[in-house]
Amino acid sequence: MNLGMRVAGILALNLLTACSHAPTSGVQLLSRAIDAAGGEAALRNAGRLIWDGEADVHAGGRDIHLGVRSDIAPLGHVRSETWLREQGPSSMRILELDGRHGWITRDGKREILDQKIAENEYAQYGTYGLMLLVSLRDPAVETVLVGKDADGLQGLRVNHPILPQATLWFDADARLKALTNTVSSAEGGPPLRQRFEFKGSVHSNGVNWPQQISISQDDKPFFELRIAGFEIKAK
């Protein structure tokens, strides 16, 4: 075999190997993604996501620096405590959700959350349910393989019966790297285009979870979370 034929053979073999890893359906991509995130059993056993860390919010021309402690049952009960880092827990605000109903506690006073805000928060916290991936195998959820984005991430569009349509974006190893959706505005304005980006990794009870979560709204930075402590509570 001459050199040209040998090189052509190697290139063909490399192409065949690359193609063997490329998903041919949403079902295949989802299966690989579930394995990369810890496997079916670990993800289905995840009842509550508990973390603490720091967050930065960019809104109204201000940068707000928060301490965060959250206890989240995706699509269920949520309790999120936040406080201004420069003031400490004395400035704590507590957000609670039970489905689409919510409450806010400030200065020791608990009030019903405005419904527009509650709907927005429900969609935001519901995103964590999509990120657990196994719920996407439920019969009521439709998943469709879509094309790659400009960064080469493979898209999986998700039509969920009670959440906004979202597209999950995975790298070549089927690790979740981004999520895009459109949600209603908490202020009653036009819908907001969102992009979540995920970096790093933390682990608990077999589940791999992003250590950093950032959100942009209408292409502008909105929220960044950096997780310090992470725990999965089993169902």
C-alpha positions in Angstrom: 0.0 0.0 0.0 1.5 3.4 -1.0 1.6 6.4 1.3 -1.4 8.1 -0.3 -3.6 5.1 0.2 -2.4 4.6 3.8 -3.2 8.2 4.7 -6.7 8.0 3.0 -7.4 4.8 5.0 -6.4 6.5 8.3 -8.6 9.5 7.5 -11.6 7.3 6.6 -11.1 5.3 9.8 -11.0 8.5 11.9 -14.2 9.8 10.2 -16.0 6.5 10.8 -15.0 6.6 14.5 -16.2 10.2 14.9 -19.5 9.3 13.2 -20.0 6.4 15.6 -20.1 8.9 18.5 -22.4 11.3 16.8 -26.0 10.8 18.0 -28.5 9.8 15.4 -31.6 10.5 17.5 -32.7 12.5 20.5 -33.2 9.2 22.4 -29.6 8.2 21.7 -28.2 11.6 22.8 -30.3 11.6 25.9 -29.1 8.2 26.9 -25.5 9.2 26.6 -26.2 12.4 28.5 -27.8 10.5 31.4 -24.8 8.3 31.6 -22.4 11.3 31.6 -24.5 13.0 34.4 -24.3 9.9 36.7 -26.6 7.3 35.3 -30.3 6.6 35.4 -30.5 5.2 39.0 -28.6 8.1 40.6 -30.6 10.8 38.7 -34.0 9.2 39.4 -33.1 8.9 43.1 -32.3 12.7 43.3 -35.2 14.1 45.3 -33.8 17.4 46.4 -30.8 19.6 45.3 -29.2 21.4 48.2 -26.4 23.9 47.8 -24.8 27.0 49.2 -22.5 29.5 47.5 -22.4 33.0 46.0 -24.3 34.7 43.3 -24.1 37.9 41.4 -27.2 39.5 39.9 -27.0 42.2 37.2 -30.3 44.1 37.1 -31.5 47.7 36.9 -28.0 48.9 36.2 -26.7 47.4 39.4 -24.5 44.6 40.4 -25.8 42.8 43.5 -23.6 40.4 45.3 -25.4 37.7 47.3 -24.8 34.7 49.5 -27.1 31.8 48.6 -28.5 28.7 50.3 -31.1 26.7 48.3 -33.1 23.6 48.9 -34.9 22.6 45.6 -37.3 19.7 44.8 -37.5 20.3 41.0 -41.1 21.2 40.0 -42.0 20.9 43.7 -41.1 22.8 46.8 -38.3 25.4 46.7 -36.7 27.4 49.5 -34.0 29.8 48.5 -32.3 32.0 51.1 -30.3 35.0 49.8 -28.5 37.8 51.6 -26.3 40.7 50.7 -22.7 39.5 51.1 -21.5 42.8 52.5 -24.3 42.8 55.2 -24.5 39.1 56.0 -27.5 37.0 57.1 -29.2 40.0 58.8 -30.3 41.1 55.3 -31.7 37.7 54.4 -34.6 37.3 52.0 -36.4 33.9 51.7 -38.2 32.8 48.5 -40.5 29.8 48.8 -42.4 28.1 46.0 -45.0 25.3 46.0 -45.7 24.7 42.4 -46.8 28.1 40.9 -47.6 29.6 44.2 -44.9 31.6 46.1 -44.1 33.6 49.1 -41.4 36.0 50.0 -40.1 36.8 53.5 -38.3 40.1 54.2 -37.5 41.6 57.5 -39.4 38.7 59.2 -42.6 39.4 57.2 -43.9 36.7 54.9 -46.1 37.8 52.0 -47.7 36.1 48.9 -45.5 36.5 45.9 -47.0 38.5 42.9 -48.3 35.9 40.4 -46.1 37.2 37.5 -43.0 36.8 39.7 -44.2 33.4 40.9 -44.7 32.2 37.3 -41.2 33.4 36.3 -39.6 31.8 39.3 -41.4 28.5 38.7 -40.0 28.4 35.1 -36.5 29.3 36.4 -36.4 26.6 39.1 -38.1 24.1 36.8 -35.0 24.3 34.6 -33.2 22.3 37.3 -35.7 19.5 36.6 -34.7 19.5 33.0 -31.0 19.4 33.9 -31.6 16.1 35.8 -32.4 14.7 32.4 -34.3 11.5 33.4 -37.6 13.4 33.5 -37.1 13.9 29.8 -37.9 10.2 29.3 -41.4 10.6 30.6 -44.1 9.9 28.0 -45.5 13.4 28.2 -42.2 15.0 27.2 -41.1 15.2 23.6 -37.4 15.4 22.7 -36.1 16.3 19.2 -32.5 16.2 18.0 -31.6 19.6 16.4 -28.5 20.9 14.7 -25.3 22.0 16.3 -24.7 25.6 17.4 -21.8 27.9 16.4 -19.7 26.4 19.2 -20.3 22.8 17.9 -22.7 21.9 20.8 -25.4 19.4 19.9 -28.9 20.5 20.6 -31.8 18.6 22.0 -35.1 20.5 21.9 -37.5 19.6 24.8 -41.2 20.2 24.7 -42.4 19.8 28.3 -46.1 19.9 29.2 -45.7 22.4 32.1 -42.4 24.3 31.3 -41.4 26.6 28.5 -39.9 24.9 25.5 -36.1 24.6 26.0 -33.1 23.4 24.0 -30.3 21.6 25.9 -26.8 21.8 24.4 -24.2 19.0 24.8 -20.6 18.7 24.0 -19.0 15.7 22.1 -19.0 13.7 25.4 -22.7 14.3 25.9 -22.1 16.6 28.9 -24.6 19.4 29.3 -23.0 22.7 28.6 -25.9 25.2 27.9 -29.6 25.6 27.8 -31.7 28.1 26.0 -35.4 29.0 26.5 -37.8 31.9 26.6 -39.7 32.8 29.7 -42.3 35.4 30.8 -41.0 38.6 32.4 -41.4 38.9 36.1 -42.2 42.6 35.5 -44.9 41.9 32.9 -42.8 43.1 29.9 -42.0 41.2 26.7 -40.8 37.5 27.0 -37.2 37.1 27.8 -34.7 35.0 25.7 -32.4 33.2 28.1 -29.2 31.2 27.8 -27.8 29.2 30.7 -24.2 28.2 30.6 -22.6 25.5 32.8 -19.0 25.1 33.9 -17.1 22.9 36.3 -18.5 20.0 38.3 -19.6 19.1 41.8 -20.8 15.6 42.9 -23.1 14.0 45.4 -24.7 10.5 45.6 -23.5 9.7 42.1 -24.9 12.8 40.4 -22.6 15.2 38.4 -23.8 18.8 38.6 -22.4 22.1 37.3 -20.4 24.1 39.8 -21.1 27.4 38.0 -24.4 28.4 36.4 -24.7 31.7 34.5 -27.8 33.1 32.9 -28.0 35.8 30.2 -31.3 37.5 29.3 -31.7 39.0 25.8 -28.0 38.6 25.4 -27.1 40.6 28.5 -25.6 39.1 31.7 -28.2 38.6 34.4 -27.1 36.0 37.0 -24.1 33.9 38.0 -24.1 31.2 40.6 -21.0 29.6 42.1 -21.7 26.6 44.2 -19.4 25.9 47.2 -21.3 23.1 49.0 -23.5 20.6 47.2 -25.7 17.7 48.3 -28.3 15.4 46.7 -31.0 14.2 49.1 -32.5 10.9 48.0 -36.2 10.5 47.4 
